[in-house]
Amino acid sequence: MFCSVSKGGRPVDPAINTRAPLRAPFAVCLWLTDYCNLACKYCYAMPFQGKRIDTGRVLELIDELIELGVFDLTLAGGEPLLHPDVMDIIHHSVKGGLRVGVLTNGTMVNQKFCEELEELVSEKNFILQVSLDSIDPTINDVSRGRTEEVVRNIRALKGTKMQVQLSCVVHKLNAATAHLLIEEFYPDIKRFHFLNIQRTVQALKHPELLLDEEDAFQFWMNLNEYSRQFPPDLFLPSLRIQMRSRGSAHVEPEFSLSDEAGFECSSCSAGWTHLNITTDFDVLGCDIAKDYIRMGNVRHRSFYDVWHSPEAHAVRNAPFPACYRIKGPTGERLEDWLKVEYKHAVGTSEREQG
């Protein structure tokens, strides 16, 4: 039943029924910086604008998220560890009871940093995720950079009481060997995450990295077979589900216009359960199609108001994922391909979202 009065007694126009079905998203990702000391070729956040999030407002915003019942908070960027107040932001978040994750490129994860962070998050629900595509510089330096430094910092995490996760983007150069990262770092690191290179604007500029269906299929088959010699909690539950669907003997490629970026999507949770907040406090339904999926701004508005705004409603009710609007190297979009079947819905979506 639609409520005519919002939180705090503020009236809601019953003619604009944009209330979200959930009190709050399950997970929020805060982009602490809009700059980085690497330039990964598939980075969703590029091009960088050289900004960082305002600490005072972000601490207030974290309190709002806690009050609304957000469960999971991710601190990302850019490179989040370049933010001068990152430790204060981490401390405020874990103290408030959030499950906190920090996504870092690993260049700043030195011993001094780890000791300070470990003391700060001791026995808290915290995870440090470090990204690496390969220990081989001829692979990782092409896609990411500074391989030897990052590998050295990852090895320095041995013995830490923090939960550390290694994240690897699977692309053309590492598809045959990415799964071997497990053997390289286990059991010092006990949690691993793998994901196909995504169809971002940045990634589509580098066709030498894009996966074809055969390479992607073979990687997931290798990972399924290889992972059997390790404990079942080596991967997050969400990744184990992906492995069962991707690493199977029968694969139906859903879209041929993905420009071999390994992109597949039969449903989309953008704006429903997970969202992103940029350094400018723009609220985005996802991190891939950031130019097409703005839900509002929380610099001077409450998160609650944006969560229930008409803009957020339009994102949640788009006829198909906003990433279909991204143009590939040939100028084609998945959205164009669907216009025949979804002609009316596409026209409505374009009018609503501009």
C-alpha positions in Angstrom: 0.0 0.0 0.0 1.4 3.4 -0.9 2.0 5.7 2.0 1.2 9.4 1.6 3.6 10.5 4.3 7.4 9.9 4.0 10.0 9.5 6.7 10.0 12.5 9.1 6.4 13.4 8.3 7.2 14.9 4.9 4.3 14.7 2.4 4.6 12.6 -0.7 2.7 13.4 -3.8 0.4 10.4 -4.4 0.4 11.2 -8.1 4.1 10.3 -8.3 4.3 6.8 -6.9 8.1 6.5 -7.0 8.6 4.8 -3.7 11.3 2.1 -3.9 10.2 -1.4 -3.1 13.0 -1.6 -0.6 13.7 0.6 2.4 17.3 0.9 1.2 19.7 -0.9 -1.2 21.6 -3.8 0.2 24.9 -2.4 -0.9 26.4 1.0 -1.6 29.7 1.8 -3.2 31.3 5.2 -2.4 33.9 6.5 -4.9 36.3 8.3 -2.5 38.6 9.6 -5.3 38.2 10.4 -8.9 41.9 9.8 -9.6 44.4 6.9 -9.5 48.1 6.2 -9.7 47.4 3.5 -12.3 45.5 3.7 -15.6 44.0 0.2 -16.1 42.8 -0.3 -19.6 39.3 -1.5 -18.7 38.7 0.8 -15.7 35.0 1.7 -15.3 35.9 5.0 -13.5 37.9 6.6 -16.3 38.2 9.3 -17.5 39.3 10.7 -14.1 38.4 14.2 -13.1 40.9 14.6 -10.3 38.4 15.0 -7.5 37.9 13.5 -4.1 34.8 13.2 -2.0 34.1 15.7 0.8 34.8 14.1 4.1 32.3 16.0 6.2 29.4 15.2 3.9 30.4 11.6 3.3 30.5 10.9 7.1 27.0 12.3 7.4 25.9 10.2 4.4 27.3 7.1 6.0 25.2 7.8 9.1 22.2 8.1 6.8 22.9 4.7 5.2 23.4 3.1 8.6 20.0 4.5 9.8 18.3 3.2 6.7 19.7 -0.3 7.1 22.2 -0.5 4.3 24.2 -3.7 5.0 27.3 -3.5 2.8 29.5 -0.5 2.1 32.3 -0.6 -0.5 35.0 2.2 -0.6 36.4 2.5 -4.1 37.6 5.1 -6.6 39.8 5.8 -8.5 42.2 4.6 -5.8 40.4 5.0 -2.4 43.7 4.9 -0.4 44.8 8.1 -2.0 42.0 10.0 -0.1 43.7 11.8 2.8 40.9 10.9 5.3 40.4 7.3 4.2 41.3 5.9 7.7 38.7 8.2 9.3 36.1 7.1 6.8 36.9 3.4 7.3 36.8 3.8 11.1 33.4 5.7 11.0 31.9 3.0 8.8 33.0 -0.1 10.8 32.2 1.6 14.1 28.7 2.1 12.8 28.3 -1.6 12.2 28.5 -1.7 8.4 30.2 -4.5 6.5 33.0 -2.6 4.8 35.1 -3.5 1.9 38.0 -1.5 0.4 38.9 -2.0 -3.3 42.5 -1.1 -3.9 45.0 -1.5 -6.7 47.6 -2.7 -4.1 50.3 -0.1 -4.8 49.8 1.5 -1.3 49.3 -1.7 0.7 52.7 -1.5 2.4 53.5 -2.9 5.8 53.0 0.4 7.7 49.5 0.8 6.1 48.5 -2.8 6.9 49.5 -2.5 10.6 47.5 0.7 11.0 44.5 -0.7 9.1 44.6 -4.0 11.0 44.5 -2.2 14.3 41.6 -0.1 13.1 39.4 -3.0 11.9 40.5 -5.8 14.3 37.7 -8.3 14.6 35.4 -6.1 12.5 33.4 -7.2 9.5 35.9 -5.9 7.0 37.5 -7.0 3.8 40.5 -5.7 1.8 40.3 -6.5 -1.9 43.5 -6.2 -3.9 43.4 -6.3 -7.7 45.9 -8.3 -9.8 45.5 -9.9 -13.3 48.7 -11.9 -13.2 52.1 -12.1 -11.5 53.6 -12.0 -15.0 54.6 -8.4 -15.8 54.2 -9.1 -19.5 50.5 -9.6 -18.8 49.7 -7.4 -15.8 51.7 -4.4 -16.9 49.8 -4.3 -20.1 46.3 -4.3 -18.5 47.1 -2.7 -15.1 50.8 -1.8 -14.3 53.4 -2.0 -11.5 53.2 -5.7 -11.2 56.3 -6.4 -9.1 55.4 -3.8 -6.5 51.8 -5.0 -6.2 52.9 -8.7 -5.9 55.4 -7.7 -3.2 52.7 -5.9 -1.2 50.3 -8.8 -1.5 52.9 -11.2 -0.2 53.5 -8.8 2.7 49.8 -9.4 3.8 50.8 -12.9 5.0 49.9 -13.4 8.6 47.5 -10.5 8.7 44.3 -11.0 10.7 42.3 -9.0 8.1 40.2 -10.8 5.6 42.0 -10.2 2.3 40.5 -11.0 -1.1 42.4 -11.1 -4.5 40.4 -9.8 -7.4 41.2 -10.6 -11.1 39.7 -9.3 -14.3 39.7 -12.0 -16.9 40.7 -10.8 -20.4 42.3 -12.1 -23.6 45.8 -12.0 -22.2 45.3 -13.9 -18.9 42.3 -16.1 -19.7 44.5 -19.3 -19.9 46.4 -18.6 -16.7 44.3 -16.4 -14.4 43.1 -19.4 -12.3 46.7 -20.1 -11.3 46.7 -17.0 -9.1 45.0 -19.2 -6.5 47.9 -21.6 -6.3 50.4 -18.7 -6.2 48.9 -17.0 -3.1 46.9 -19.7 -1.3 46.7 -20.2 1.7 48.1 -16.8 2.7 45.1 -15.4 0.8 42.0 -17.5 1.3 39.4 -15.6 -0.8 39.5 -15.0 -4.6 37.2 -13.2 -7.0 37.2 -13.4 -10.8 35.1 -11.5 -13.3 35.0 -11.2 -17.1 36.2 -7.9 -18.6 33.1 -5.8 -18.8 31.7 -3.8 -21.7 32.7 -0.4 -20.4 33.6 2.5 -22.7 37.2 2.3 -21.6 37.5 -1.5 -22.3 36.0 -1.2 -25.7 39.0 1.0 -26.7 41.3 -2.0 -26.2 40.1 -4.9 -28.4 43.4 -6.7 -27.7 42.0 -7.4 -24.2 38.4 -8.3 -25.1 37.3 -11.9 -24.5 35.5 -14.0 -27.1 33.0 -16.7 -26.1 35.4 -19.5 -26.5 38.1 -18.0 -24.3 35.6 -17.0 -21.6 34.0 -20.5 -21.6 37.4 -22.2 -21.3 38.4 -20.0 -18.4 35.3 -20.8 -16.4 35.7 -24.5 -17.2 39.3 -24.4 -16.0 38.3 -22.6 -12.8 35.6 -25.0 -12.0 37.9 -28.0 -12.4 40.9 -26.3 -10.7 38.9 -25.1 -7.6 37.9 -28.6 -6.6 41.3 -29.0 -4.8 40.5 -26.0 -2.5 37.9 -25.4 0.3 34.5 -24.5 -1.0 34.6 -21.0 0.7 37.4 -20.0 -1.6 34.9 -17.9 -3.5 32.0 -15.7 -2.5 28.6 -17.4 -2.9 27.7 -15.1 -5.9 30.9 -16.2 -7.7 30.1 -19.9 -7.1 26.7 -19.3 -8.7 28.4 -17.7 -11.7 30.8 -20.7 -12.0 27.9 -23.1 -12.1 26.2 -21.2 -14.9 29.3 -20.2 -16.9 31.4 -23.2 -16.5 28.9 -25.7 -17.9 29.2 -27.8 -21.0 26.4 -26.0 -22.8 26.5 -22.2 -23.2 24.0 -20.1 -25.1 25.6 -16.8 -26.1 22.8 -14.2 -25.4 24.1 -11.3 -27.5 26.4 -11.3 -30.5 26.8 -7.5 -30.5 28.8 -7.3 -27.3 32.0 -6.7 -29.3 33.5 -9.8 -27.7 33.6 -8.1 -24.3 32.3 -11.2 -22.5 29.1 -9.3 -21.6 26.0 -11.2 -20.7 22.9 -10.1 -18.9 19.4 -11.6 -18.7 18.3 -9.3 -15.8 19.6 -6.2 -14.2 19.6 -5.1 -10.5 20.7 -1.5 -11.3 19.0 0.9 -8.9 17.4 -1.9 -7.0 19.8 -3.5 -4.6 23.2 -2.0 -5.4 24.2 1.5 -6.3 27.2 3.9 -6.5 27.9 7.4 -5.2 30.5 9.4 -7.0 32.9 12.1 -5.6 30.3 14.7 -6.7 27.6 12.8 -4.7 25.8 11.7 -7.9 23.9 8.5 -7.2 24.3 5.9 -10.0 22.4 2.7 -10.5 25.6 0.9 -11.7 29.2 1.6 -12.4 29.3 0.5 -16.0 26.8 2.8 -17.7 27.4 5.7 -15.5 26.5 8.3 -18.2 22.9 6.9 -18.5 21.8 5.9 -15.0 21.9 8.9 -12.7 19.3 8.7 -9.9 19.9 12.1 -8.2 22.5 13.9 -6.1 22.9 13.6 -2.3 25.3 16.6 -1.7 22.4 18.7 -0.4 19.5 16.2 -0.5 19.0 13.2 1.8 19.7 9.8 0.5 16.1 8.9 1.4 14.7 11.5 -1.0 16.9 10.4 -3.9 16.2 6.8 -3.3 12.5 7.5 -3.7 12.9 10.1 -6.5 11.3 10.1 -10.0 14.8 9.8 -11.4 15.5 6.6 -9.4 12.1 5.3 -10.4 13.0 5.7 -14.1 16.3 3.9 -13.6 14.6 1.0 -11.8 11.9 0.6 -14.5 14.0 1.0 -17.6 13.0 -1.6 -20.3 16.5 -3.1 -20.4 19.9 -2.4 -18.8 21.4 1.0 -19.4 24.7 -0.5 -20.5 23.0 -1.5 -23.7 23.3 2.2 -24.7 27.1 2.1 -24.7 28.5 2.3 -28.2 31.1 -0.3 -29.3 34.1 0.4 -31.6 31.8 0.0 -34.7 29.2 2.5 -33.3 26.6 -0.2 -32.7 24.7 -0.5 -29.4 22.8 -3.4 -28.0 19.9 -0.9 -27.5 19.8 -0.4 -31.3 19.6 -4.1 -31.9 16.6 -4.3 -29.5 14.7 -1.4 -31.0 12.6 -3.6 -33.3 11.3 -5.8 -30.5 11.1 -3.1 -27.8 10.2 -0.1 -30.0 7.6 1.4 -27.7 9.5 0.7 -24.5 12.7 2.2 -26.0 11.0 5.4 -27.0 9.6 5.7 -23.5 13.0 5.1 -21.9 14.6 7.8 -24.1 12.0 10.4 -23.2 12.3 9.7 -19.5 16.1 9.6 -19.3 17.0 12.1 -22.0 
